[in-house]
Amino acid sequence: MRSVKEIRAAEHECREFVFYDHAMGRLHRIEHHGEPMPDEDRFDAMMARVKELEAEYGDAIVPENDFEAGENHGRLEALRYVLGSDWGDTGCEEDEA
């Protein structure tokens, strides 16, 4: 059985991957679908975190396809459930910039 420390580390990594996917989706919608820009400070913070994640994880942070992105979301939800959250609580809604 995995320790809580190992599960929390995996949850942290999955959360970063899901945040990256949300941020890149948001950027795509802004650039190609006319979604309004968030306030400048929020947008700058999102892009700074995106660059940090790219530096930390390299190409591994970019999901190869929609299936992999969904798999990351599912992993995060399962890990959070094991740690005591309710199903459906990825904890990422507040992160989506």
Secondary structure, 3 states (H helix, E strand, C coil): CCCHHHHHHHHHHHHHHHHHHHHHHHHHHHHHHCCCCCCHHHHHHHHHHHHHHHHHHHHHHCCCCHHHHHHHHHHHHHHHHHCCCCCCCCCCCCCCC
